[in-house]
Amino acid sequence: MKIKEVTSRIKNTFKAVKQDAGGLSDRYLYSLVLKYGKTLMRRQDNLNRILKYHSIWKSLDCVKLEEISRASENCTCVISNCKILRNEKKLPKFIDGYWGPLIRFVTSLDQSIEIKPTTPISYEKMIKQKNFKYNKTKYYWYLDGYLYFPNIEWDAIRLECVPEDDITEFTSSTEDDCTFTQDKDCPIPEFLFSEIEQMIAAELGINLRIPPDQQHDNINVIE
């Protein structure tokens, strides 16, 4: 759903039961949608359901990398001879799941090699193990808008995530984006909106009687 469709839906729902609900600004309503939507998405992630809702995942098909010094800010891997790459541009803000930022896949550009998530501490422990030289797995960790790669030699990677911020900078072929904010996609799955409406209504003191959506296992799994 587009942001303008989301705010219009909320307004129309509230107008049916409260005459002055139309005076609520789109910006304010959307901030409430994000507030409660993110809470519900963390719950879905904790239940291991979020990965199957394909429509919310967006791909950043060519995130360029650069080499950084181990002494650089936020680079906590200090193993000698450890070459560190990270994304050149800071990534957009992601929706947080229960386990951290919602990142589904990090891969090579052709998607033939998947890079596994880890932490600096876990990676340092792995690299000290005697049999690590036989480990062909590629690893990354996420910190403050950057992905760090301690064992790849690539120029760029591909990323699937649930962004909260605009990702045009990573997906558009032109530098200028003329898309209005209200015409951009909302990152919250549509099946959560009945519950979101109830939560917003409770905060605004509006009495709604909306039956919750049925959350079957096969809901929203179509690309």
Residue pairs with C-beta under 8 A, 6 or more apart in sequence:
1 9
1 185
1 186
1 190
2 182
2 183
2 184
2 185
2 186
3 26
3 30
3 181
3 182
3 183
3 184
3 185
3 186
4 26
4 182
4 183
5 186
6 29
6 30
6 33
6 186
6 188
6 193
7 26
7 29
7 30
7 33
7 182
9 193
10 29
10 33
10 197
10 200
11 21
11 22
11 24
11 29
13 197
13 208
13 210
14 21
14 22
14 24
14 201
14 204
14 206
14 208
15 21
15 22
17 206
17 207
17 208
18 206
21 204
21 206
24 204
26 182
29 200
30 186
32 200
32 203
33 186
33 188
33 196
33 200
34 164
34 188
36 195
36 196
36 199
36 200
37 187
37 188
37 192
37 196
38 95
38 96
38 164
38 188
40 188
40 192
40 195
40 196
41 50
41 95
41 97
41 102
41 162
41 188
41 189
41 192
42 96
42 97
42 98
43 98
44 50
44 53
44 97
44 189
44 192
45 97
45 98
45 99
45 102
46 97
46 98
50 56
50 97
50 102
50 162
51 104
52 220
52 221
53 189
53 191
53 220
53 221
54 220
54 221
54 222
54 223
55 189
55 220
55 222
55 223
56 162
56 187
56 188
56 189
57 104
57 160
57 161
57 162
58 160
58 161
58 162
58 163
58 167
58 171
58 185
59 158
59 159
59 160
59 171
60 91
60 158
60 159
60 160
60 161
60 167
60 170
60 171
61 109
61 158
61 170
61 171
62 109
62 156
62 158
62 170
63 87
63 89
63 91
63 147
63 156
63 157
63 158
63 159
63 170
64 87
64 88
64 89
64 155
64 156
65 85
65 86
65 87
65 88
65 149
65 152
65 154
65 155
65 156
65 157
66 85
66 86
66 87
66 88
67 83
67 84
67 85
68 75
68 84
68 85
68 86
69 75
69 84
70 77
70 78
70 82
70 84
72 84
74 143
74 144
74 146
74 148
75 84
75 86
75 148
76 120
76 143
77 84
77 120
77 123
77 124
77 148
77 150
78 124
79 124
79 127
79 150
82 127
82 150
82 151
83 150
83 151
83 153
84 148
84 149
84 150
85 148
85 149
85 152
85 153
85 154
86 146
86 147
86 148
86 149
87 146
87 147
87 157
89 169
89 170
90 145
90 146
91 145
91 146
91 147
91 159
91 161
91 170
92 163
92 164
92 165
92 166
92 167
92 169
92 170
93 145
93 163
93 164
93 165
94 101
94 102
94 103
94 161
94 162
94 163
94 164
95 101
95 102
95 162
95 163
95 164
95 187
96 102
97 162
100 142
101 142
101 161
102 161
102 162
103 117
103 142
103 159
103 160
103 161
104 160
104 161
104 162
105 111
105 114
105 158
105 159
105 160
106 114
106 115
106 117
106 140
106 147
106 157
106 158
106 159
106 160
107 113
107 114
107 115
107 157
107 158
107 159
108 115
108 154
108 157
108 158
109 154
109 156
109 157
109 158
111 158
113 138
114 138
115 138
115 139
115 140
115 149
115 152
115 157
116 137
116 138
116 139
116 140
117 139
117 140
117 141
117 142
118 126
118 139
118 140
118 141
119 141
120 141
120 148
123 139
123 141
123 150
126 132
126 135
126 139
127 150
138 149
138 151
138 152
139 149
139 150
139 151
140 147
140 148
140 149
141 147
141 148
142 148
147 157
147 159
149 157
162 187
163 187
164 187
166 177
166 184
168 177
168 179
169 177
188 196
189 220
190 220
191 213
191 215
191 219
191 220
192 213
193 213
194 210
194 211
194 212
194 213
195 212
195 213
197 208
197 210
198 208
198 210
198 212
201 207
201 208
213 219
